[in-house]
């Protein structure tokens, strides 16, 4: 289970306890969800970072890649983790 799986599991336990209790195999569910989140973050961060500009310094590149990664994490986690305030699923 990766860090995103653990984060998702904690989110569901805290904010969606009824839905969490209905998951048959939480370890499998969150492991798969964590892998999906990690892949989407990787794909989006590459897109956001874009190609290396000419004459980019090492530190500039590190900053650009880190910013892209943080932006991607925020965006993907907002999309992938249910918002308890707007979750209208019948399992709530």
ABEGO torsion letter per residue (X at the ends): XBAAAAAAAAAAAAABAAAAAABABAAAAAAAAAAAAAAAAAAAAAAAAEBBBBGBBAAAAAAAAAAAAAAAAAAAAAAABBBAAABABAAX
